[in-house]
Amino acid sequence: MNSISPTTEEAMAAGDHQAPDLSHLTEEEKEHQEKLWKEELVQVEDEIATLRTVLASKMRRSAELKRNLGITVWKEVSEDINQGIKNVKESNVYQTVESKVGQVTKAVTDAPIYQRTTSLIGGITGNITNKIGQMRHSESFRSIEERVGSAYENVKTKVVSRSNSQQSLDEAARSRSSSVVTSPTIPEEKPVA
């Protein structure tokens, strides 16, 4: 005899933790209902235990098969992430946002202020490029370039001469720590302007 109304069962299934109202039942009916619930509870808990055992067994077998196939946790996570990204990109929300961003970008680039700003920035960068080109051909820049090249050649010559004398790295380190280190000389032919 099931005397619980469908609305009470629905409330219990929805997570409402209120005990059903049995006040309209006789003591004998209440005891009978509680007995039915206890029997069902035992049955459900047995089923849960069986399902947990089967699930644990299946999970072990799944892990064993994955190991045999070379499927790692990292690979699974990567595939899940990639699938998630694909799902997001294919979603209507993403498509709508992408479309709106495209429309806003077009509106901004078509705006007269954007065109003027682009022209202004293009002019500024063009002027900077011209100035750098002029500076590169100046006497001062060539003088600096020659001095850097000369210093590079001095260092290169010293490194080559040391490697030719077959010094080991340890010997070179010991000789450096015991001697005064001099910097390469830079000829002073032309003053820097």
C-alpha positions in Angstrom: 0.0 0.0 0.0 1.6 3.2 -1.2 -0.1 6.1 0.4 2.5 8.8 -0.6 1.1 11.3 -3.1 3.1 11.9 -6.3 3.8 15.5 -5.2 5.6 14.2 -2.1 7.7 11.7 -4.1 8.6 14.5 -6.5 9.6 16.7 -3.6 11.8 13.9 -2.2 13.4 13.3 -5.6 14.1 17.0 -6.0 16.3 16.9 -2.9 13.7 18.2 -0.4 14.7 16.5 2.9 11.3 16.8 4.5 9.8 13.6 5.8 6.4 12.9 4.2 3.4 13.6 6.2 2.0 10.4 7.6 -0.4 11.9 10.1 -3.4 10.9 8.1 -2.4 7.2 8.4 -3.2 4.8 11.2 -0.4 3.4 13.3 -0.6 0.1 11.5 -0.3 1.8 8.1 2.6 3.9 9.2 4.5 0.8 10.4 3.7 -0.9 7.1 5.0 2.1 5.1 8.2 2.3 7.1 8.8 -1.4 6.7 8.4 -1.0 2.9 10.8 1.9 2.9 13.4 0.0 5.0 13.2 -3.1 2.6 13.6 -0.8 -0.4 16.5 1.0 1.2 18.3 -2.3 1.9 17.7 -3.3 -1.8 18.9 0.1 -3.1 22.1 0.0 -0.9 22.8 -3.5 -2.1 22.5 -2.4 -5.7 24.8 0.6 -5.1 27.4 -1.7 -3.6 27.2 -4.0 -6.6 27.4 -1.1 -9.0 30.5 0.3 -7.1 32.2 -3.1 -7.4 31.4 -3.4 -11.1 32.5 0.2 -11.7 35.8 -0.3 -9.9 36.4 -3.5 -12.0 35.6 -1.7 -15.2 37.8 1.3 -14.3 40.7 -1.1 -13.6 40.2 -2.8 -16.9 39.9 0.6 -18.7 43.2 1.7 -17.2 44.9 -1.5 -18.2 43.6 -1.2 -21.8 44.8 2.4 -21.9 48.3 1.4 -20.7 48.4 -1.3 -23.4 47.4 1.3 -26.1 49.8 3.9 -24.8 47.1 6.3 -23.8 48.4 8.6 -21.1 46.5 10.8 -18.7 48.1 13.8 -20.4 46.9 12.7 -23.8 43.4 12.2 -22.5 43.4 15.7 -20.9 44.8 17.2 -24.1 42.1 15.5 -26.2 39.4 16.7 -23.7 40.7 20.2 -23.9 40.8 20.2 -27.6 37.3 18.8 -27.9 36.1 21.4 -25.4 37.7 24.2 -27.5 36.1 22.8 -30.6 32.7 22.6 -29.0 33.0 26.2 -27.8 34.1 27.4 -31.3 31.2 25.6 -32.9 28.7 26.9 -30.3 26.1 29.6 -31.4 27.3 31.9 -28.7 30.9 31.9 -30.0 29.7 32.3 -33.5 27.5 35.3 -32.6 30.4 36.9 -30.6 32.8 36.3 -33.4 30.4 37.9 -35.8 29.8 40.9 -33.5 33.6 41.4 -33.1 34.0 41.4 -36.8 31.3 44.0 -37.2 32.8 46.2 -34.5 36.3 45.9 -36.1 34.9 46.8 -39.5 33.0 49.8 -38.0 36.2 51.0 -36.3 38.5 50.6 -39.3 35.9 52.3 -41.6 35.6 55.3 -39.2 37.1 58.5 -40.5 39.1 59.0 -37.2 40.7 55.6 -37.7 41.7 56.5 -41.2 43.3 59.8 -40.1 45.1 58.1 -37.2 46.5 55.4 -39.5 47.7 58.1 -41.9 49.3 60.1 -39.0 51.0 57.0 -37.6 52.2 56.0 -41.1 53.7 59.5 -41.6 55.5 59.4 -38.2 57.0 55.9 -38.9 58.0 57.0 -42.3 59.8 60.1 -40.9 61.6 57.9 -38.2 62.7 55.5 -40.9 64.1 58.4 -43.0 65.9 59.8 -40.0 67.5 56.4 -39.1 68.6 56.0 -42.8 70.2 59.5 -42.7 71.8 58.8 -39.4 73.3 55.5 -40.7 75.0 57.3 -43.5 76.4 60.0 -41.2 80.1 60.2 -40.3 79.4 59.7 -36.6 77.5 56.5 -37.1 80.3 55.1 -39.4 82.9 56.0 -36.7 81.0 54.2 -34.0 80.5 51.2 -36.4 84.2 51.1 -37.1 85.1 51.1 -33.5 82.7 48.4 -32.6 84.0 46.3 -35.5 87.6 46.9 -34.3 86.8 45.9 -30.8 85.1 42.8 -32.1 88.2 41.9 -34.2 90.5 42.4 -31.1 88.4 40.1 -29.0 88.1 37.5 -31.8 91.9 37.6 -32.3 92.6 37.0 -28.6 90.1 34.1 -28.5 91.5 32.4 -31.6 95.1 32.8 -30.3 94.1 31.2 -27.0 92.4 28.3 -28.6 95.4 27.8 -30.9 97.7 27.5 -27.8 95.6 24.4 -26.7 94.8 25.8 -23.3 92.1 23.9 -21.4 89.2 25.7 -19.9 90.5 25.1 -16.4 94.0 26.4 -17.3 92.5 29.5 -18.9 90.3 30.1 -15.8 93.4 29.7 -13.5 95.5 32.0 -15.6 92.7 34.7 -15.7 92.4 34.6 -11.9 96.1 35.1 -11.4 96.7 37.7 -14.1 95.2 41.1 -14.7 92.5 41.1 -17.3 92.9 43.9 -19.9 90.1 45.1 -22.1 90.6 45.2 -25.9 91.9 48.5 -27.2 89.9 50.7 -29.4 91.8 52.9 -31.7 91.2 56.6 -31.2 91.6 57.7 -34.8 88.4 59.7 -35.1 86.5 61.6 -32.3 83.0 60.5 -31.7 80.6 63.2 -32.7 
